[in-house]
Amino acid sequence: MGRLAVAGLRGVLVVLLAGSLFVQGVMVPLLAADMDGLRPEYAYLRTPILVITVLGIVTAQVVVVCVWRLVTMVRRGTVFSTAAFRYVHIVIGAFVAAALLVFALAVVLAPGEAVAPGVVLLLCGVVVAVLGVALIVLVLRMLLAQAVARDMEAAQMQAELEEVI
């Protein structure tokens, strides 16, 4: 991975993290204030929606931090090691948690007439999409495992070759 690609990806990650912190610190309190004016029959939605929103932002922040660490490992040439698996596992877990949060939001919004049924269906579609991303990362984890195994095998063969020479 070239220096320009690493710098570009890090720039995107910084913008994403700063944006998520802004949303968490400014927009969520504004959302909470706006939700104070909900009609009484929908007031029960306020707390679950705010909690799901904050936890969703945290899952995104976790992914950004883990990708940053993986990019650092790529830059240092240490990504093909068992240490990378920790960050990949956390990313997979964060995507699964995000899917569960979106599903929880669909469950919270489903009863009553707070939103149209189509919105709940769209949220369920988002759940499937986020789980699909988690599965893609899982496949990439398997590719990383194969690369790590090949790297260890190559290192062992190199050591044996050096002993022979």
HELIX and SHEET records of a PDB file:
HELIX    1   1 ARG A    3  PHE A   22  1                                  20    
HELIX    2   2 VAL A   23  MET A   27  3                                   5    
HELIX    3   3 VAL A   28  MET A   35  1                                   8    
HELIX    4   4 PRO A   40  LEU A   45  5                                   6    
HELIX    5   5 ARG A   46  ARG A   76  1                                  31    
HELIX    6   6 ALA A   83  LEU A  109  1                                  27    
HELIX    7   7 PRO A  117  VAL A  164  1                                  48    
END                                                                             
